[in-house]
């Protein structure tokens, strides 16, 4: 799968799927840096036959910024101490 095809796929996943992918990216980045075999991110990379997980991670976070940017700003303005630890 090309980068453009993968990006298009990510752009069309449901909100629930994107949130699950974001959780998986978070666990990957803030854990030990190893993808568990049952990780949503690892399963998606295998299903899309897209071996570069870092690029896939980037596409997922970019889509999340696009969809949820205003929600993040709202939460940060409402309770910044909750998120800046």
N, CA, C and O atoms as a GROMACS GRO file, in nm:
protein
  340
    1UNK      N    1   0.084  -0.117   0.000
    1UNK     CA    2   0.000   0.000   0.000
    1UNK      C    3   0.089   0.124   0.000
    1UNK      O    4   0.189   0.129   0.072
    2UNK      N    5   0.053   0.222  -0.080
    2UNK     CA    6   0.131   0.345  -0.085
    2UNK      C    7   0.096   0.434   0.034
    2UNK      O    8  -0.004   0.412   0.103
    3UNK      N    9   0.179   0.534   0.057
    3UNK     CA   10   0.153   0.627   0.166
    3UNK      C   11   0.019   0.697   0.145
    3UNK      O   12  -0.058   0.713   0.240
    4UNK      N   13  -0.008   0.739   0.024
    4UNK     CA   14  -0.132   0.811  -0.007
    4UNK      C   15  -0.254   0.723   0.018
    4UNK      O   16  -0.355   0.771   0.071
    5UNK      N   17  -0.246   0.597  -0.018
    5UNK     CA   18  -0.357   0.504   0.006
    5UNK      C   19  -0.378   0.483   0.156
    5UNK      O   20  -0.491   0.478   0.204
    6UNK      N   21  -0.268   0.470   0.229
    6UNK     CA   22  -0.278   0.451   0.373
    6UNK      C   23  -0.337   0.575   0.439
    6UNK      O   24  -0.421   0.564   0.528
    7UNK      N   25  -0.294   0.690   0.396
    7UNK     CA   26  -0.345   0.817   0.449
    7UNK      C   27  -0.495   0.831   0.422
    7UNK      O   28  -0.570   0.876   0.508
    8UNK      N   29  -0.537   0.792   0.304
    8UNK     CA   30  -0.678   0.796   0.267
    8UNK      C   31  -0.758   0.698   0.353
    8UNK      O   32  -0.869   0.729   0.396
    9UNK      N   33  -0.703   0.581   0.379
    9UNK     CA   34  -0.769   0.482   0.464
    9UNK      C   35  -0.790   0.540   0.604
    9UNK      O   36  -0.899   0.530   0.660
   10UNK      N   37  -0.685   0.599   0.661
   10UNK     CA   38  -0.692   0.656   0.796
   10UNK      C   39  -0.794   0.770   0.799
   10UNK      O   40  -0.866   0.785   0.898
   11UNK      N   41  -0.801   0.848   0.694
   11UNK     CA   42  -0.896   0.960   0.689
   11UNK      C   43  -1.041   0.913   0.692
   11UNK      O   44  -1.130   0.990   0.728
   12UNK      N   45  -1.065   0.788   0.656
   12UNK     CA   46  -1.202   0.738   0.648
   12UNK      C   47  -1.240   0.638   0.758
   12UNK      O   48  -1.349   0.583   0.754
   13UNK      N   49  -1.151   0.614   0.855
   13UNK     CA   50  -1.188   0.524   0.964
   13UNK      C   51  -1.288   0.596   1.055
   13UNK      O   52  -1.293   0.718   1.060
   14UNK      N   53  -1.366   0.518   1.125
   14UNK     CA   54  -1.466   0.575   1.216
   14UNK      C   55  -1.396   0.643   1.334
   14UNK      O   56  -1.278   0.618   1.360
   15UNK      N   57  -1.469   0.728   1.403
   15UNK     CA   58  -1.413   0.793   1.522
   15UNK      C   59  -1.372   0.690   1.626
   15UNK      O   60  -1.266   0.704   1.689
   16UNK      N   61  -1.454   0.588   1.645
   16UNK     CA   62  -1.420   0.484   1.744
   16UNK      C   63  -1.289   0.414   1.707
   16UNK      O   64  -1.206   0.387   1.794
   17UNK      N   65  -1.272   0.384   1.579
   17UNK     CA   66  -1.148   0.318   1.535
   17UNK      C   67  -1.029   0.411   1.549
   17UNK      O   68  -0.920   0.368   1.589
   18UNK      N   69  -1.048   0.539   1.516
   18UNK     CA   70  -0.937   0.634   1.528
   18UNK      C   71  -0.897   0.651   1.675
   18UNK      O   72  -0.778   0.660   1.705
   19UNK      N   73  -0.994   0.655   1.764
   19UNK     CA   74  -0.962   0.666   1.907
   19UNK      C   75  -0.886   0.542   1.954
   19UNK      O   76  -0.791   0.553   2.031
   20UNK      N   77  -0.928   0.424   1.909
   20UNK     CA   78  -0.856   0.301   1.945
   20UNK      C   79  -0.713   0.305   1.892
   20UNK      O   80  -0.620   0.262   1.961
   21UNK      N   81  -0.695   0.355   1.772
   21UNK     CA   82  -0.561   0.367   1.714
   21UNK      C   83  -0.477   0.468   1.792
   21UNK      O   84  -0.358   0.445   1.816
   22UNK      N   85  -0.538   0.578   1.832
   22UNK     CA   86  -0.466   0.678   1.912
   22UNK      C   87  -0.421   0.618   2.045
   22UNK      O   88  -0.310   0.644   2.090
   23UNK      N   89  -0.507   0.541   2.108
   23UNK     CA   90  -0.469   0.475   2.234
   23UNK      C   91  -0.352   0.381   2.212
   23UNK      O   92  -0.260   0.373   2.294
   24UNK      N   93  -0.354   0.310   2.100
   24UNK     CA   94  -0.245   0.218   2.068
   24UNK      C   95  -0.115   0.294   2.044
   24UNK      O   96  -0.009   0.251   2.088
   25UNK      N   97  -0.123   0.406   1.973
   25UNK     CA   98  -0.005   0.489   1.949
   25UNK      C   99   0.049   0.541   2.082
   25UNK      O  100   0.170   0.541   2.105
   26UNK      N  101  -0.040   0.586   2.169
   26UNK     CA  102   0.001   0.636   2.301
   26UNK      C  103   0.075   0.529   2.380
   26UNK      O  104   0.181   0.554   2.437
   27UNK      N  105   0.019   0.409   2.382
   27UNK     CA  106   0.082   0.298   2.456
   27UNK      C  107   0.218   0.265   2.396
   27UNK      O  108   0.313   0.234   2.469
   28UNK      N  109   0.229   0.271   2.264
   28UNK     CA  110   0.355   0.242   2.195
   28UNK      C  111   0.460   0.349   2.229
   28UNK      O  112   0.574   0.316   2.260
   29UNK      N  113   0.421   0.476   2.221
   29UNK     CA  114   0.516   0.585   2.244
   29UNK      C  115   0.553   0.600   2.390
   29UNK      O  116   0.666   0.637   2.421
   30UNK      N  117   0.461   0.574   2.480
   30UNK     CA  118   0.486   0.596   2.622
   30UNK      C  119   0.512   0.468   2.699
   30UNK      O  120   0.529   0.471   2.821
   31UNK      N  121   0.514   0.357   2.629
   31UNK     CA  122   0.545   0.229   2.693
   31UNK      C  123   0.691   0.198   2.672
   31UNK      O  124   0.778   0.285   2.686
   32UNK      N  125   0.717   0.075   2.640
   32UNK     CA  126   0.857   0.034   2.621
   32UNK      C  127   0.901   0.040   2.474
   32UNK      O  128   1.011  -0.004   2.441
   33UNK      N  129   0.816   0.094   2.387
   33UNK     CA  130   0.852   0.108   2.247
   33UNK      C  131   0.838  -0.018   2.165
   33UNK      O  132   0.883  -0.025   2.050
   34UNK      N  133   0.775  -0.119   2.224
   34UNK     CA  134   0.754  -0.246   2.155
   34UNK      C  135   0.604  -0.265   2.132
   34UNK      O  136   0.524  -0.249   2.224
   35UNK      N  137   0.569  -0.299   2.010
   35UNK     CA  138   0.428  -0.324   1.979
   35UNK      C  139   0.390  -0.465   2.021
   35UNK      O  140   0.453  -0.562   1.981
   36UNK      N  141   0.289  -0.473   2.101
   36UNK     CA  142   0.236  -0.604   2.141
   36UNK      C  143   0.171  -0.669   2.019
   36UNK      O  144   0.120  -0.597   1.932
   37UNK      N  145   0.170  -0.801   2.010
   37UNK     CA  146   0.108  -0.870   1.895
   37UNK      C  147  -0.041  -0.837   1.879
   37UNK      O  148  -0.094  -0.843   1.768
   38UNK      N  149  -0.106  -0.803   1.990
   38UNK     CA  150  -0.250  -0.772   1.985
   38UNK      C  151  -0.277  -0.623   1.973
   38UNK      O  152  -0.392  -0.580   1.978
   39UNK      N  153  -0.173  -0.542   1.957
   39UNK     CA  154  -0.186  -0.398   1.945
   39UNK      C  155  -0.267  -0.361   1.820
   39UNK      O  156  -0.245  -0.416   1.712
   40UNK      N  157  -0.359  -0.268   1.837
   40UNK     CA  158  -0.440  -0.221   1.724
   40UNK      C  159  -0.350  -0.165   1.614
   40UNK      O  160  -0.376  -0.186   1.496
   41UNK      N  161  -0.246  -0.094   1.653
   41UNK     CA  162  -0.152  -0.036   1.558
   41UNK      C  163  -0.080  -0.145   1.479
   41UNK      O  164  -0.065  -0.134   1.357
   42UNK      N  165  -0.034  -0.248   1.548
   42UNK     CA  166   0.037  -0.358   1.480
   42UNK      C  167  -0.056  -0.433   1.385
   42UNK      O  168  -0.017  -0.467   1.273
   43UNK      N  169  -0.177  -0.459   1.430
   43UNK     CA  170  -0.274  -0.530   1.346
   43UNK      C  171  -0.307  -0.449   1.222
   43UNK      O  172  -0.315  -0.504   1.112
   44UNK      N  173  -0.325  -0.317   1.238
   44UNK     CA  174  -0.354  -0.232   1.121
   44UNK      C  175  -0.236  -0.233   1.024
   44UNK      O  176  -0.255  -0.245   0.903
   45UNK      N  177  -0.114  -0.220   1.076
   45UNK     CA  178   0.004  -0.220   0.990
   45UNK      C  179   0.012  -0.350   0.909
   45UNK      O  180   0.046  -0.349   0.791
   46UNK      N  181  -0.019  -0.461   0.973
   46UNK     CA  182  -0.017  -0.590   0.904
   46UNK      C  183  -0.129  -0.599   0.801
   46UNK      O  184  -0.108  -0.645   0.689
   47UNK      N  185  -0.249  -0.556   0.840
   47UNK     CA  186  -0.363  -0.563   0.747
   47UNK      C  187  -0.344  -0.474   0.625
   47UNK      O  188  -0.383  -0.511   0.514
   48UNK      N  189  -0.283  -0.358   0.645
   48UNK     CA  190  -0.259  -0.267   0.533
   48UNK      C  191  -0.132  -0.301   0.458
   48UNK      O  192  -0.102  -0.242   0.354
   49UNK      N  193  -0.057  -0.397   0.510
   49UNK     CA  194   0.074  -0.432   0.454
   49UNK      C  195   0.161  -0.308   0.443
   49UNK      O  196   0.225  -0.281   0.341
   50UNK      N  197   0.162  -0.232   0.553
   50UNK     CA  198   0.240  -0.109   0.562
   50UNK      C  199   0.338  -0.126   0.678
   50UNK      O  200   0.303  -0.103   0.793
   51UNK      N  201   0.461  -0.167   0.648
   51UNK     CA  202   0.556  -0.208   0.752
   51UNK      C  203   0.614  -0.095   0.837
   51UNK      O  204   0.662  -0.120   0.947
   52UNK      N  205   0.609   0.030   0.788
   52UNK     CA  206   0.670   0.140   0.862
   52UNK      C  207   0.570   0.196   0.964
   52UNK      O  208   0.490   0.284   0.932
   53UNK      N  209   0.576   0.143   1.085
   53UNK     CA  210   0.480   0.178   1.189
   53UNK      C  211   0.493   0.325   1.228
   53UNK      O  212   0.393   0.389   1.262
   54UNK      N  213   0.613   0.380   1.224
   54UNK     CA  214   0.633   0.522   1.259
   54UNK      C  215   0.559   0.614   1.162
   54UNK      O  216   0.502   0.715   1.203
   55UNK      N  217   0.559   0.580   1.036
   55UNK     CA  218   0.487   0.660   0.937
   55UNK      C  219   0.337   0.645   0.957
   55UNK      O  220   0.262   0.742   0.946
   56UNK      N  221   0.293   0.525   0.987
   56UNK     CA  222   0.152   0.499   1.016
   56UNK      C  223   0.110   0.576   1.142
   56UNK      O  224   0.002   0.636   1.145
   57UNK      N  225   0.195   0.576   1.242
   57UNK     CA  226   0.171   0.651   1.365
   57UNK      C  227   0.153   0.800   1.334
   57UNK      O  228   0.063   0.864   1.388
   58UNK      N  229   0.238   0.854   1.248
   58UNK     CA  230   0.231   0.994   1.210
   58UNK      C  231   0.097   1.025   1.142
   58UNK      O  232   0.034   1.125   1.174
   59UNK      N  233   0.054   0.940   1.049
   59UNK     CA  234  -0.072   0.961   0.978
   59UNK      C  235  -0.190   0.957   1.075
   59UNK      O  236  -0.285   1.034   1.060
   60UNK      N  237  -0.184   0.868   1.172
   60UNK     CA  238  -0.292   0.857   1.272
   60UNK      C  239  -0.299   0.984   1.356
   60UNK      O  240  -0.408   1.038   1.377
   61UNK      N  241  -0.185   1.031   1.404
   61UNK     CA  242  -0.187   1.151   1.488
   61UNK      C  243  -0.226   1.275   1.408
   61UNK      O  244  -0.294   1.363   1.461
   62UNK      N  245  -0.185   1.283   1.283
   62UNK     CA  246  -0.226   1.396   1.199
   62UNK      C  247  -0.378   1.398   1.180
   62UNK      O  248  -0.440   1.504   1.186
   63UNK      N  249  -0.437   1.282   1.156
   63UNK     CA  250  -0.583   1.274   1.141
   63UNK      C  251  -0.652   1.311   1.272
   63UNK      O  252  -0.755   1.379   1.271
   64UNK      N  253  -0.596   1.267   1.384
   64UNK     CA  254  -0.654   1.301   1.514
   64UNK      C  255  -0.646   1.452   1.539
   64UNK      O  256  -0.741   1.510   1.593
   65UNK      N  257  -0.535   1.515   1.502
   65UNK     CA  258  -0.524   1.661   1.515
   65UNK      C  259  -0.633   1.730   1.434
   65UNK      O  260  -0.697   1.825   1.480
   66UNK      N  261  -0.653   1.681   1.315
   66UNK     CA  262  -0.754   1.741   1.226
   66UNK      C  263  -0.895   1.726   1.284
   66UNK      O  264  -0.972   1.822   1.283
   67UNK      N  265  -0.927   1.608   1.332
   67UNK     CA  266  -1.062   1.582   1.382
   67UNK      C  267  -1.088   1.638   1.522
   67UNK      O  268  -1.196   1.689   1.549
   68UNK      N  269  -0.989   1.628   1.608
   68UNK     CA  270  -1.013   1.655   1.751
   68UNK      C  271  -0.938   1.775   1.806
   68UNK      O  272  -0.936   1.795   1.927
   69UNK      N  273  -0.877   1.854   1.721
   69UNK     CA  274  -0.798   1.968   1.767
   69UNK      C  275  -0.877   2.064   1.856
   69UNK      O  276  -0.825   2.110   1.958
   70UNK      N  277  -1.000   2.094   1.818
   70UNK     CA  278  -1.080   2.187   1.898
   70UNK      C  279  -1.118   2.126   2.034
   70UNK      O  280  -1.126   2.198   2.133
   71UNK      N  281  -1.140   1.997   2.037
   71UNK     CA  282  -1.172   1.931   2.164
   71UNK      C  283  -1.053   1.938   2.259
   71UNK      O  284  -1.069   1.962   2.378
   72UNK      N  285  -0.935   1.917   2.206
   72UNK     CA  286  -0.814   1.924   2.288
   72UNK      C  287  -0.798   2.065   2.344
   72UNK      O  288  -0.767   2.081   2.462
   73UNK      N  289  -0.818   2.166   2.261
   73UNK     CA  290  -0.807   2.304   2.309
   73UNK      C  291  -0.909   2.332   2.418
   73UNK      O  292  -0.877   2.397   2.518
   74UNK      N  293  -1.030   2.286   2.400
   74UNK     CA  294  -1.134   2.304   2.501
   74UNK      C  295  -1.093   2.242   2.635
   74UNK      O  296  -1.104   2.306   2.739
   75UNK      N  297  -1.045   2.118   2.630
   75UNK     CA  298  -1.004   2.049   2.752
   75UNK      C  299  -0.885   2.118   2.818
   75UNK      O  300  -0.881   2.134   2.940
   76UNK      N  301  -0.788   2.159   2.737
   76UNK     CA  302  -0.670   2.226   2.791
   76UNK      C  303  -0.706   2.358   2.856
   76UNK      O  304  -0.652   2.391   2.961
   77UNK      N  305  -0.795   2.435   2.794
   77UNK     CA  306  -0.835   2.563   2.851
   77UNK      C  307  -0.917   2.544   2.978
   77UNK      O  308  -0.907   2.624   3.071
   78UNK      N  309  -0.995   2.440   2.982
   78UNK     CA  310  -1.081   2.414   3.098
   78UNK      C  311  -1.001   2.366   3.219
   78UNK      O  312  -1.028   2.411   3.331
   79UNK      N  313  -0.906   2.279   3.200
   79UNK     CA  314  -0.831   2.222   3.312
   79UNK      C  315  -0.688   2.189   3.270
   79UNK      O  316  -0.653   2.072   3.258
   80UNK      N  317  -0.604   2.291   3.248
   80UNK     CA  318  -0.467   2.264   3.199
   80UNK      C  319  -0.384   2.179   3.294
   80UNK      O  320  -0.302   2.099   3.250
   81UNK      N  321  -0.404   2.196   3.423
   81UNK     CA  322  -0.324   2.117   3.520
   81UNK      C  323  -0.353   1.968   3.509
   81UNK      O  324  -0.270   1.885   3.546
   82UNK      N  325  -0.470   1.935   3.459
   82UNK     CA  326  -0.508   1.794   3.443
   82UNK      C  327  -0.421   1.725   3.337
   82UNK      O  328  -0.399   1.604   3.343
   83UNK      N  329  -0.372   1.802   3.240
   83UNK     CA  330  -0.298   1.744   3.127
   83UNK      C  331  -0.149   1.777   3.128
   83UNK      O  332  -0.070   1.707   3.064
   84UNK      N  333  -0.110   1.882   3.198
   84UNK     CA  334   0.030   1.921   3.202
   84UNK      C  335   0.093   1.876   3.333
   84UNK      O  336   0.110   1.953   3.426
   85UNK      N  337   0.126   1.749   3.336
   85UNK     CA  338   0.183   1.691   3.459
   85UNK      C  339   0.329   1.661   3.441
   85UNK      O  340   0.394   1.612   3.533
   0.00000   0.00000   0.00000
